[in-house]
């Protein structure tokens, strides 16, 4: 049985057309990967996994119909974590 990291890499590999981010959310993800993660000095694998998890979350909130990070509320995060 695959571990958590292997499972998330498999999920990334299976992401299809429906999981593409809008340009606005892609811009948020790109900034997170280019600015935040390198500043934290995480290992490359850790940066990849954190970026993947943020991407999964952004896809999730887009599927809820949210269009901006300012619209995200605690209930959205709790719903994501409960899935």
C-alpha positions, 0 to 999 in steps of 0.5 A: 500500500502506498504511503501518503507521499506516494499517494499524493504523487499518484494523484498529481499524475492523474490530474486531468483537464478538470483540475486546471486552475483559472489564471487568477488561482494559477497566479496565486499558486505560482507566487506561493511556489516562487516566493513563499516556499523558497524563503522557508528553505524547505527541501525540494520534495517538501516544496513539491508536496506543499505546492501540490497540496495547495493546488489541490485546495485551490482546485477544490475552492474553485469547484465550490465557485469561489473566485478569490482567496478573500472569499475563503472561509473557515468552513471551506477549509474544514470541508476540504480537510474532511473530504 
